[in-house]
């Protein structure tokens, strides 16, 4: 299967124009899709027709679906809804935890760095889109690392970041950060640079959840994290995606930061998301702390 791909950004990302993702299978198209994923880090498909079942099937090609359930007897729904719409079709209002959580996603982040097994990929689908706003912005930490000045690059040599879900939520609201959904996972420690085992390309692995640099004074560590995030999210590294219904974005969580953009919260917005967990074959073992010898 041959894809027609045109650039989204001058240095990463492509729009794939001649494929329906529901037709991709392990024996037809996935290998080509995965090659593009490894090379470009961000893939965009418009006018897709993926229901939840097809969404799950596509995710399963990349690896195991992420499970954030706090209780093994009460598992997460099969597909996550990133939405300001309640089950009764009313909208979450100012100060409600769900809306605060959505606003926390407007910090530059990488999904699931706070989990014992982080994400390889996110597959996100536009379902209900407001009349304006609600874009999603992306920044390539692979490109940013390549262009990083040596003085900064040297500071992340063999460095490890501690990640905590509550840390990012506390930036929005202390009460939100205290919710069990965010305290449950505790701290996770990951190497600051993730090497892609397929093409040997390195990316800075960082997020709004990063709260400490191992072996460094807390304040100095936070200052370094802020400096790195500021470097990676310069406008020259950023692609902004304006959603349309039926859009699908697939991105490499090892090599991309992203964030939501505010919209008029009196309007509905719903995206469907599946995160796929990273595995040893994706370079996960080399990211763990303490380092392997």
NUKOL-256520 format. One record per atom (N, C-alpha, C, O): residue in three letters; x negated, y, z. Coordinates in pm, whole numbers, plus 32768, in hexadecimal, padded with zeros to 4 digits. Layout:
! NUKOL-256520
ALAXYZ...
***
This chain:
! NUKOL-256520
UNK7FAB7F898000UNK800080008000UNK7FA7807C8000UNK7F4F80898054UNK7FBF80D77FA1UNK7F6D814E7F96UNK7FBD81C77FC3UNK802D81DE7F95UNK7F828216801EUNK7FC5828B8055UNK7F988309800BUNK7F2383167FE7UNK7FF583657FF6UNK7FD583EA7FC5UNK7FCC8445803EUNK8030845F8080UNK7F538476805CUNK7F3C84C480D5UNK7F03854D80B3UNK7EA585588065UNK7F3E85B580EDUNK7F0D863D80DAUNK7EEB86798163UNK7F2B865781C6UNK7E8786D1816AUNK7E56870281ECUNK7EBE87538238UNK7F0C879E81FEUNK7EBD874182BDUNK7F0987988318UNK7EB1880B8349UNK7EDE887C8357UNK7E3387EB8362UNK7DCF88498394UNK7D5288308340UNK7D4087C4830AUNK7CFE88938337UNK7C88888582E0UNK7C288818830FUNK7BD787E882C0UNK7C3087EF838FUNK7BCD879283C4UNK7C0887148402UNK7BBE86BD842FUNK7C8A87078404UNK7CC9868E8439UNK7D5D86908414UNK7D9686F883F2UNK7D9A8618841BUNK7E2A860F8409UNK7E57860F8378UNK7E22865A8326UNK7EBA85B9835AUNK7EF285B582D3UNK7F8A85A482D9UNK7FC0856B8338UNK7FCD85D68273UNK805985B5825AUNK805C854481F5UNK8022854E8189UNK80A184D98218UNK80AF846581BFUNK8137846F817CUNK819D847381C1UNK813A847380F6UNK81B184A080B0UNK81FF84348066UNK826E844E8039UNK81C983BF8058UNK820C835F8000UNK822D82DB8046UNK82238270800AUNK825382E380C6UNK826A82688110UNK82DF82798172UNK82F082E381AEUNK832C8210817FUNK8390820981EBUNK835781AB8256UNK833B8137823CUNK834881E082CEUNK830881948338UNK83548116835EUNK831980B78392UNK83D681128344UNK842380998365UNK83F78022830FUNK84147FAF8331UNK83B2803E82A1UNK83837FD38249UNK82F87F9F826CUNK82C87F3F822FUNK82B77FDF82CCUNK82307FB582F4UNK823A7F378349UNK828F7F2E83A2UNK81E57ED7832EUNK81DD7E5D837FUNK814B7E35838CUNK80F37E70834DUNK81327DD083DDUNK80A97DA283F1UNK80697D75836EUNK7FF07D81835BUNK80BC7D418313UNK80877D0D8294UNK80967D6F8220UNK80657D5481B2UNK80D97DDF8238UNK80F17E3E81CCUNK80E57ECE81FEUNK81437F058237UNK80727F0881E9UNK80607F968203UNK801E7FBA8287UNK7FE580268294UNK80257F6082EBUNK7FEF7F89836DUNK7F587F9E8368UNK7F267FFE83A3UNK7F107F498324UNK7E7E7F598320UNK7E577FE082E5UNK7DFD80238318UNK7E9C8008827AUNK7E81808A823DUNK7EA780FC829DUNK7E60816082A9UNK7F1A80EB82E1UNK7F47814F8341UNK7EE3815D83B3UNK7EC181CC83DCUNK7EB380ED83E5UNK7E5580F08454UNK7DD0812F842BUNK7D928175847BUNK7DA5811783B0UNK7D2A8157837FUNK7D3781EF837DUNK7CDB823783A3UNK7DAB8220834FUNK7DC382B08350UNK7DC682E783DEUNK7D8F835283F9UNK7E05829E8437UNK7E0D82C484C4UNK7D8082D284FFUNK7D6483358543UNK7D2A827284E7UNK7CA28276851DUNK7C5382EB84E2UNK7C0283298527UNK7C6983078463UNK7C1C836F841FUNK7C4F83FB843DUNK7C0084558457UNK7CD5840D843AUNK7D0D8494843CUNK7D4184C184C5UNK7D4D853984DDUNK7D608464851EUNK7D8D847E85A7UNK7E1D84AD85B2UNK7E5D84968619UNK7E5384ED854BUNK7EDC8520854EUNK7F1F850584C8UNK7EEC852E845FUNK7F9284C184CBUNK7FDB849F8451UNK806984D6845AUNK80A984CD84C3UNK8098850F83ECUNK811F854983E5UNK816D850A8373UNK813A84FC8303UNK81E984E38391UNK824584A8832FUNK82CA84F1833BUNK830284FA83A8UNK82FC852582CBUNK837E856B82CDUNK83EC850F8299UNK83D184A8825AUNK8469853782B6UNK84DF84F2827FUNK84DD845C829AUNK84F6840C8240UNK84C084388315UNK84BC83AB8339UNK8543837E8373UNK858E83CD83ACUNK855E82FF8363UNK85DA82C48394UNK85B6825183F3UNK85B981DC83CDUNK85948276846FUNK856B821484D3UNK85CB82188549UNK85CF827B8592UNK861781AD855DUNK866581A385D7UNK860981708646UNK85938158862EUNK8640815E86BEUNK85EC8135872FUNK85A980AE8716UNK85368099873CUNK85F1805486D7UNK85BA7FCF86BDUNK85437FD7865FUNK84DC7F968676UNK8550802685F5UNK84E280358596UNK846E808285D5UNK83F9806785B8UNK848F80E1862AUNK842A812D8673UNK83D580CD86C9UNK835A80D586C7UNK841680768712UNK83D180148766UNK837C7FB58713UNK830B7F938738UNK83B27F8B86A3UNK83687F2E864DUNK82E97F6F8616UNK82807F2F860EUNK82F37FEE85F2UNK827E803685C1UNK82158042862FUNK819E802C8618UNK8242806686A7UNK81E580728716UNK819E7FEF8735UNK81277FEF8754UNK81E77F80872BUNK81AD7EFD874CUNK813A7ED886EFUNK80E67E878714UNK81367F118678UNK80C77EF7861DUNK80457F308653UNK7FD97EF8863DUNK804F7FA0869AUNK7FD87FE186D1UNK7FA97FA18752UNK7F327FA78773UNK80057F63879DUNK7FDD7F25881BUNK80527F1F887BUNK80C47F388854UNK80377EFC88FAUNK80A27EEE895DUNK80E07F738983UNK809B7FD88993UNK81657F738992UNK81AA7FED89BBUNK8187800F8A4BUNK81827FB88AA2UNK816F808D8A63UNK814F80BC8AEAUNK81C780AC8B47UNK823980C18B1FUNK81AB80888BC3UNK821380778C28UNK81F480D28C9FUNK819280BC8CE7UNK824681368CB5UNK823381918D26UNK829581758D98UNK82A381C88DF2UNK82D981058D96UNK833C80E88DFEUNK82F780DE8E85UNK828D80A18E92UNK8335811A8EE9UNK82FE81198F70UNK831B80978FB7UNK82D480709014UNK838580548F8CUNK83AE7FD58FC8UNK83BA7F6E8F59UNK84027F848EF8UNK83747EFD8F65UNK837A7E978EFAUNK84077E668EDDUNK84227E338E70UNK84627E758F3EUNK84EC7E4A8F2BUNK85417EB68EE6UNK85B47E9E8EC3UNK85077F2B8ED2UNK85527F9B8E99UNK84FE7FD98E2BUNK84C780468E3BUNK84F37F948DBBUNK84977FBA8D52UNK84C680368D06UNK853D80558D00UNK8465807B8CCDUNK848380F08C7BUNK84DE80CB8C07UNK84DB80588BD9UNK852E81298BD5UNK8578810E8B5BUNK851880F38AE8UNK84A681208AEBUNK854680AA8A84UNK84EF807F8A16UNK84B080F589CDUNK843B80F089A6UNK84FD816089BBUNK84CB81D88979UNK84E2824D89D7UNK854F825C8A0EUNK847D82A289E9UNK848A83158A41UNK84C7838A89F5UNK84A683A28981UNK852083D28A37UNK855C844A89FDUNK851B84C48A3AUNK852184DA8AB3UNK84DC851389E7UNK84A385928A12UNK850D85FB89F3UNK8517862C8982UNK855D861B8A58UNK85D986658A3AUNK860486BA8AB1UNK85E7869A8B24UNK864987288A92UNK8688877B8AFAUNK871C875C8B06UNK876787A98B43UNK874886EC8ACDUNK87D686C78ACCUNK87EF865A8B35UNK87A985F48B37UNK8851866F8B8AUNK8875860C8BF0UNK88CA859E8BB2UNK88F585A98B3FUNK88E285368BFEUNK893284C58BCCUNK89C184F08BADUNK8A0284B48B57UNK89F385578BF2UNK8A7C85868BD8UNK8A8085F08B6BUNK8AE786318B56UNK8A0F86038B25UNK8A0086628AB6UNK89FC86F48AE0UNK89FB874C8A89UNK89F987128B61UNK89DB879A8B8DUNK894287AB8B8DUNK88F8874A8B7BUNK891588268BA1UNK888788438B98UNK884B885F8C22UNK888D88988C79UNK87CF88368C33UNK878988568CAEUNK877188ED8CB5UNK8751892D8C51UNK878389248D2DUNK877489B48D40UNK86F389D98D85UNK86A789828DAFUNK86DC8A598D90UNK86638A908DCDUNK86528A578E5AUNK86AF8A578EAAUNK85D98A298E78UNK85BA89F68EFCUNK85D589638F10UNK85A6892A8F72UNK862089238EB5UNK863788938EC3UNK85B988478E9EUNK856F886E8E44UNK85A187D98EE6UNK852187938ED8UNK850687648E4BUNK849487698E1CUNK856D87368E07UNK855587038D80UNK852387738D24UNK84C8875C8CD4UNK855C87E98D2FUNK852F88588CDBUNK84A388848D05UNK845188A68CAFUNK848688848D87UNK840088A58DB5UNK839A88418D7EUNK832B88668D59UNK83C187C18D7AUNK8369875A8D43UNK834D87758CAFUNK82DB876A8C82UNK83B587998C64UNK83A187BB8BD7UNK834388338BC8UNK82F188388B6DUNK835188948C23UNK82FA89098C1DUNK826A88E68C3FUNK820D89268C10UNK8258887F8C93UNK81D1884F8CB1UNK818E88178C34UNK8114881D8C26UNK81DF87E08BD9UNK81A987AC8B5CUNK817A881B8AFEUNK814587FF8A93UNK818F88978B26UNK815F89078AD7UNK80D289308AFFUNK809A89908AC9UNK809888E68B5FUNK800988EF8B79UNK7FC188928B17UNK7FF688298AF2UNK7F4B88B88AEDUNK7EFE88618A94UNK7EDE87DF8ADCUNK7EA487E08B49UNK7F04876F8AA1UNK7EF286EF8AE5UNK7EDD867D8A83UNK7EF686888A0BUNK7EAF860F8ABBUNK7EAA858E8A79UNK7F0685328AC8UNK7EFE85318B43UNK7F5C84E78A87UNK7FBA84938ACFUNK7F7584248B1CUNK7F1983E38AEBUNK7FA4840F8B98UNK7F8A83928BE1UNK7EFD83828C15UNK7ED583128C36UNK7EAF83ED8C1DUNK7E2B83E08C59UNK7E3583C08CEEUNK7DD383978D2CUNK7EAB83D48D27UNK7EC383BB8DB6UNK7EED832B8DD3UNK7F0383088E46UNK7EF982D88D6CUNK7F24824D8D7CUNK7EAB81F08D85UNK7E3F82128D54UNK7EBC817C8DC3UNK7E4F811A8DC8UNK7E2480EA8D3DUNK7DB080C48D29UNK7E8080EE8CDDUNK7E5F80D48C51UNK7E91814C8C00UNK7F0A815F8BF5UNK7E38819C8BC7UNK7E6482138B7FUNK7E9A81F18AF5UNK7E9A817D8ACBUNK7EC782588AAFUNK7F0782438A2DUNK7EA2824589BBUNK7E40828F89BDUNK7EBD81F28958UNK7E7781F788D8UNK7EBB825A887BUNK7E7982AC883CUNK7F4082518874UNK7F8A82A08810UNK801282C88846UNK804A8286889EUNK804683348811UNK80D1835B8825UNK81148360879CUNK80DC8394873CUNK818D83298794UNK81DF8331871BUNK825B83818741UNK82AF8351878DUNK826683FA870DUNK82CC845A8737UNK8326847D86C2UNK82F7849A8654UNK83A9847886DAUNK840D848D866FUNK846785038693UNK8495850E8704UNK847F85598632UNK84DC85C88645UNK856C859A8634UNK8592856B85C8UNK85BE85A6869CUNK864A857A869AUNK86AC85F08695UNK870185F8863DUNK869F864A86F6UNK86F386C386FBUNK86958739870AUNK8647873F8769UNK869D879786ACUNK863D880586A8UNK8688888B86B2UNK86E788A18666UNK866088E3870EUNK86A289668719UNK868689BE869FUNK8632899D864BUNK86CC8A2C8697UNK86C38A828620UNK863C8AC88613UNK86158AED85A5UNK85F58AD98684UNK85718B18867DUNK851F8AE986F5UNK85548AB68757UNK849B8AFC86E9UNK84428AD28755UNK84318A3C8759UNK845289F686F9UNK83FF8A0B87C9UNK83F0897C87E8UNK838889348793UNK838F88BB8783UNK8329897D875DUNK82BC893C8714UNK826788E88774UNK827088F687EEUNK82158893873AUNK81AE884B8786UNK8128886D8749UNK8115886486D0UNK80C98893879FUNK804488BA8772UNK7FE0884B8792UNK7FEB880687F7UNK7F7E883C8739UNK7F1787D48747UNK7E8E88148739UNK7E7B887586EFUNK7E2D87DA8781UNK7DA288058776UNK7D4A87898773UNK7D57873187C9UNK7CF187838713UNK7C9987108705UNK7C20871D8761UNK7BCF87788750UNK7C1586C387C2UNK7B9F86C58819UNK7B28868187D7UNK7AB8868B8808UNK7B3F863C8769UNK7AD18605871AUNK7A89867686D0UNK7A0F868186D5UNK7AD786C9868DUNK7A9C873B8646UNK7A5D879C86AAUNK79EF87CF8695UNK7AA687B68719UNK7A738814877EUNK79EF87E487B9UNK7996883587D3UNK79E2876287CFUNK7965872D8806UNK78F3873A87A1UNK7883875B87C7UNK790F87208723UNK78A8872E86BCUNK787387BD86B4UNK77FC87D2869CUNK78CA881F86C9UNK78A488AB86BBUNK788388ED8740UNK786889658744UNK788488A087ABUNK786988D58830UNK77D68901883CUNK777D88BA880DUNK77BC89738878UNK7731899E888AUNK76E5893C88E5UNK77208900893FUNK7665892E88CDUNK761588CC8917UNK761988E589ADUNK761A888589FBUNK761B896289D8UNK761A89808A67UNK769489458AAEUNK768C891C8B21UNK770689408A66UNK777F89078AA0UNK778188708A8DUNK77AB88268AE6UNK775588438A19UNK775387B389FDUNK76FA87698A60UNK771B86F98A8AUNK768C87A58A86UNK763187658AE5UNK767187518B6DUNK764B86F78BB8UNK76D287A58B8EUNK7711879D8C13UNK7773872A8C1EUNK77A087098C8CUNK779686EB8BAEUNK77F4867A8BB5UNK77AE85F68B98UNK77F0858F8B87UNK772A85F88B91UNK76E0857C8B79UNK76EF851F8BF2UNK76CA85428C61UNK772784A98BDAUNK773E84468C44UNK779584798CB6UNK7785844F8D29UNK77F084D58C97UNK784B850E8CFBUNK78CF84BF8CFCUNK78F984898C96UNK790E84BA8D72UNK7990847A8D81UNK79F284DC8DC1UNK79D085248E1FUNK7A6E84DE8D8BUNK7AD785328DC2UNK7B3884DF8E14UNK7B59846E8DF1UNK7B6585188E83UNK7BD384DD8ECFUNK7C56851C8E9FUNK7C5E85968E8EUNK7CBB84C98E89UNK7D3D84F78E56UNK7DAC84D58EB9UNK7DAC846A8EF5UNK7E0A85328ECAUNK7E79851D8F25UNK7EF585638EECUNK7EF085D98EC8UNK7F6385188EE3UNK7FDF854D8EA8UNK801385C68EF5UNK804186278EB9UNK800B85C08F7AUNK803C862F8FCCUNK7FF086B08FB2UNK8027871D8FBEUNK7F7186A38F8FUNK7F1E871A8F7AUNK7F5987748F0EUNK7F6287EE8F20UNK7F80873A8E9FUNK7FB9878B8E32UNK804287C38E59UNK806388338E35UNK809187748EA2UNK811787A28EC8UNK811188108F31UNK816888678F37UNK80AA880D8F84UNK809A88738FEBUNK808188FD8FADUNK80A089638FEBUNK804B89008F36UNK8035897F8EF2UNK80B989C38ECFUNK80BD8A3D8EBBUNK812389748EC7UNK81A889AA8EA5UNK81FC89C28F22UNK823B8A2A8F31UNK81FC895D8F7DUNK824F89688FF5UNK82218903905EUNK821B888B903FUNK81FF892E90D8UNK81D188D0913FUNK823888679163UNK821387F59180UNK82B788899161UNK831F88279181UNK832887BB9117UNK834087469135UNK831587E2909AUNK83138780902DUNK82A0871F9041UNK82B186A6902FUNK822C87529066UNK81B586FF9077UNK81C5869890E4UNK8180863190E3UNK821E86B19144UNK8232865691B5UNK828E85E19194UNK829A858391E3UNK82CE85E59120UNK832A857990FAUNK82DD84F690E7UNK826C84F790B5UNK831A8486910FUNK82D584059107UNK82AB83E39078UNK824683A09063UNK82F784129017UNK82D383F98F8BUNK824684278F6EUNK820283ED8F19UNK821984908FB5UNK819684CA8F9AUNK812B84A39000UNK80B484A98FE2UNK8154847A9078UNK80F3845390DEUNK80D383BD90D8UNK806C8392910DUNK8129836F909AUNK812182DD909FUNK809B82A6906EUNK8068824490A6UNK806282E29008UNK7FF082A58FC4UNK7F6A82C59004UNK7F0682858FE3UNK7F678327905EUNK7EE88349909EUNK7E838380903BUNK7EA783C08FD8UNK7E0283669056UNK7D9683999001UNK7D64832E8FA0UNK7D5C82B88FC3UNK7D43835A8F28UNK7D0183048EC6UNK7C83834B8E97UNK7C8283C68E8BUNK7C1B83008E7DUNK7B9B833B8E54UNK7B7483058DCBUNK7B71828C8DB5UNK7B5783628D6FUNK7B33833D8CE6UNK7ABA838D8CB8UNK7AA684008CE0UNK7A6A834E8C65UNK79F783918C2AUNK7A24840A8BD9UNK7A90840B8B9FUNK79CF84708BD5UNK79F484ED8B92UNK79F084E48AFAUNK7A2D85368AB6UNK79AA84828AC4UNK799F84748A33UNK79C883E88A0BUNK799483858A3FUNK7A2883E089AFUNK7A59835F897EUNK7A21834788F2UNK7A3983958896UNK79D582DA88E4UNK799E82B68861UNK79FD8256881CUNK7A1F81ED8852UNK7A27827A87A3UNK7A7E82248754UNK7A2B81AC8722UNK79CA81BF86D9UNK7A5081318748UNK79FF80BD8721UNK7A07809B868DUNK79B4804F865BUNK7A6980D28646UNK7A7780B785B6UNK7A15810A8565UNK79D380D6850BUNK7A0C818C8584UNK79B981E58532UNK794B822B8581UNK7900827C8549UNK7941820D8603UNK78D98244865BUNK78E682DB8672UNK788A831986A6UNK79588315864BUNK796D83A38663UNK798F83BB86F6UNK79DB83708732UNK795584248731UNK796A844487BDUNK79CB84B987CCUNK79CD8515877BUNK7A1D84B28837UNK7A7D851C8856UNK7A78853A88EBUNK7A5F84E1893CUNK7A8E85B6890DUNK7A9C85DA899AUNK7B2085A389CCUNK7B8885B8898EUNK7B1D855E8A3EUNK7B9685228A76UNK7BBA85708AF4UNK7B80855C8B5EUNK7C1C85C98AE5UNK7C3C86298B4FUNK7CD186458B4AUNK7D1486268AE8UNK7D0686808BB5UNK7D96869A8BBBUNK7DB386FF8C29UNK7D5C871D8C7CUNK7E2D87338C2BUNK7E5987878C9AUNK7E5D87388D1CUNK7E6287738D88UNK7E5C86B48D13UNK7E5C865E8D89UNK7DD086528DC7UNK7DC3861F8E37UNK7D68867E8D82UNK7CE086748DB5UNK7CCF86D48E2BUNK7CE5874D8E1DUNK7CA9869E8E9FUNK7CA986EE8F1AUNK7C2186F38F60UNK7C11873B8FC2UNK7BC186A78F2EUNK7B4086A28F72UNK7AD886688F12UNK7AF886188EBBUNK7A5B86928F24UNK79EA86568EE0UNK799E86058F47UNK7972863C8FACUNK798F85848F30UNK7950852E8F91UNK78C0855C8FACUNK787185718F50UNK78A1856D902FUNK781C85979057UNK7805862C9056UNK7796865A906FUNK786E86799039UNK7860870B9031UNK78BA874C9099UNK7925871890B9UNK789087BD90CDUNK78E4880D9125UNK796C882590E3UNK7974883D906BUNK79D7881F9134UNK7A5E882790FCUNK7A7288A490A7UNK7AA4889C9037UNK7A4D891890DBUNK7A6289959093UNK7A0F899A9014UNK7A3F89C58FABUNK7992896E901CUNK793D896C8FA5UNK7975890B8F3CUNK797189278EC4UNK79A9889A8F6CUNK79E488398F10UNK7A5D88708EC8UNK7A6C885E8E4FUNK7AB588B38F13UNK7B2C88EE8ED5UNK7B05895C8E72UNK7B45896C8E09UNK7A9F89A78E93UNK7A708A108E37UNK7A3D89D18DB5UNK7A568A068D48UNK79F589618DC0UNK79C4891D8D48UNK7A3888E88CF5UNK7A3888F58C7BUNK7A9A88AB8D37UNK7B1088778CF0UNK7B5788E88CA7UNK7B7C88D98C32UNK7B69895A8CE9UNK7BAB89CC8CAAUNK7B5B89FF8C32UNK7B948A218BCAUNK7AD68A038C41UNK7A818A338BD3UNK7A8B89D58B5BUNK7A908A018AE8UNK7A8D89548B75UNK7A9788F28B09UNK7B1F88FA8AC3UNK7B2688F58A49UNK7B8A89068B11UNK7C0F89128AD5UNK7C1989918A81UNK7C5489918A15UNK7BE189FC8AB3UNK7BE48A7A8A68UNK7B988A6C89E4UNK7BC48A9F897DUNK7B268A2789E9UNK7AD98A13896EUNK7B2889C18908UNK7B2F89E58893UNK7B6389548936UNK7BA788F788DAUNK7C268931889DUNK7C5089068831UNK7C62899088DFUNK7CE689C188B2UNK7CDD8A4A886FUNK7D408A928866UNK7C678A6E8840UNK7C5B8AE687EEUNK7CB38AD78771UNK7CCA8A678742UNK7CE38B44873FUNK7D418B4086CFUNK7D088AF58657UNK7D548AB9860BUNK7C868AF88644UNK7C4A8AB685CEUNK7C518A1D85D6UNK7C3E89D98572UNK7C6D89E8864DUNK7C798958865EUNK7D0B892A8664UNK7D2688B28673UNK7D6A89888659UNK7DF7896A8677UNK7E4B896085F9UNK7E3E89B0859CUNK7EA288FB85F8UNK7F0D88EE8594UNK7F9288F785DFUNK7FA588B48644UNK7FED894A85ADUNK8071895A85E9UNK80DA891B858FUNK80E4893C8519UNK812988C185C8UNK818F887B857BUNK821A88AF859BUNK824588AA860EUNK826088E18535UNK82EB890E8543UNK834688998520UNK8346886984AFUNK8393886C8581UNK83E287F38572UNK845A88028517UNK849C886A8513UNK8475879784CDUNK84F287838486UNK852886FA84AFUNK84DC86A084D1UNK85AB86EC84AAUNK85E6866984C9UNK85AE86008468UNK85A9861683EFUNK8585858E849FUNK854C8524844DUNK84B685268442UNK847A84CA840AUNK8475858F8479UNK83E38592847BUNK83AE852884DBUNK83E9850E8543UNK833E84EC84B5UNK82F58490850DUNK826384BC8511UNK822484D184A9UNK822F84C9858AUNK81A184E4859EUNK8164846F85E9UNK819C843F864CUNK80F2844185BBUNK80A483D985FFUNK801984118616UNK7FD7843D85B8UNK7FEB840E8693UNK7F66844386ACUNK7F1683EC870AUNK7F4A839E8759UNK7E9283FE86FDUNK7E2F83B38749UNK7E1783FB87CDUNK7DDC846787CFUNK7E4483BE883AUNK7E3683FE88BDUNK7DA5840688EAUNK7D8584528946UNK7D4E83B988ACUNK7CC083BD88CFUNK7C7C84398897UNK7C0D845B88C1UNK7CBC847D8839UNK7C7784E687EEUNK7CC8856587DDUNK7C9D85C08795UNK7D3D856E881DUNK7D9485E38809UNK7DC98616888EUNK7DED85C788E6UNK7DCE8698889CUNK7E1F86DB8900UNK7E9F870B88BDUNK7EA187238844UNK7F0B871A890BUNK7F85875388D4UNK7FD2879B8942UNK7FB8878989B9UNK803187ED8917UNK808988308976UNK81098858892EUNK810A886F88B5UNK8175885F897BUNK81F288948946UNK81F1892B8948UNK819F896A898CUNK824E896588FEUNK826089F688F9UNK82EE8A168928UNK834B89D08902UNK83008A7E897AUNK83878A9C89AEUNK83EC8AB88940UNK83C98ADF88D1UNK846C8AA18963UNK84DA8AC3890BUNK854C8AFB8961UNK853F8B0389DBUNK85B68B208923UNK862D8B50896AUNK86708AD889ADUNK86AD8A85896BUNK86628ACF8A33UNK86918A588A7AUNK87298A4D8A83UNK875D89EE8ABEUNK87708AAD8A49UNK88018A9D8A3BUNK88238A4B89BEUNK88988A3089A3UNK87BB8A258972UNK87CD89D088FDUNK879289468917UNK872D8938895BUNK87D488E188E0UNK87A7885788F3UNK8728883C88A3UNK871488708836UNK86D487E988DEUNK865E87B78897UNK8640872A88CAUNK863687138943UNK863386CC886EUNK861586428893UNK85B086078832UNK85C4860787B9UNK854485D5886AUNK84E285878820UNK84E084FB885CUNK84F884EA88D4UNK84C48497880BUNK84B5840D883AUNK842283E98837UNK83DD840187D4UNK83F283B088A5UNK8363839688B4UNK8348830588DCUNK838F82CC892EUNK82E082CD88A0UNK82A6824F88CEUNK8210826488DDUNK81CD828B887EUNK81DD82498954UNK814C82458967UNK812081B38962UNK815F815B899DUNK80B4819B891DUNK807881168910UNK7FF881158963UNK7FA681708957UNK7FE680B189B7UNK7F7380AA8A10UNK7EF3808489C6UNK7EF580338969UNK7E8580C089F1UNK7E01809D89B9UNK7DD7801389EBUNK7E017FE68A56UNK7D857FD0899BUNK7D527F4C89BCUNK7CBA7F4A89ADUNK7C7E7FAC897FUNK7C7E7EDB89D3UNK7BEC7ECF89C8UNK7BBD7EEB893AUNK7B557F2B8926UNK7C087EBB88D6UNK7BE27ECD884BUNK7BE07F618823UNK7BA17F8587C0UNK7C257FB58871UNK7C2B80458855UNK7BBE8093889DUNK7BBA810E8895UNK7B66804E88E4UNK7AF98090892BUNK7B1580AA89BDUNK7ACA80F389FEUNK7B80807089F3UNK7BA9808E8A7CUNK7B4180658AE4UNK7B2880B08B42UNK7B057FF28AD5UNK7AAA7FC08B3CUNK7A34801D8B54UNK7A04802A8BC4UNK7A07805E8AEBUNK799580B98AF8UNK79BA813C8B3EUNK7961818A8B62UNK7A3B81548B52UNK7A6881CF8B92UNK7A7581C18C2AUNK7A8382268C6FUNK7A7181498C5DUNK7A9081318CEAUNK7A1D815D8D47UNK79A981668D1FUNK7A4381768DC4UNK79E6819A8E2DUNK79EE81348E9EUNK7A5D810D8EC3UNK797D81088ED6UNK78F6812F8EB0UNK78CD80F68E2AUNK790680938DFCUNK786A81348DE9UNK784181058D63UNK780B80768D69UNK77D3804B8DCDUNK781E80308CFAUNK77E87FA98CF0UNK77527FAD8CD8UNK771F80098C98UNK770B7F4C8D0CUNK767A7F448CF9UNK76587EC58CAEUNK75E37EAA8C93
***
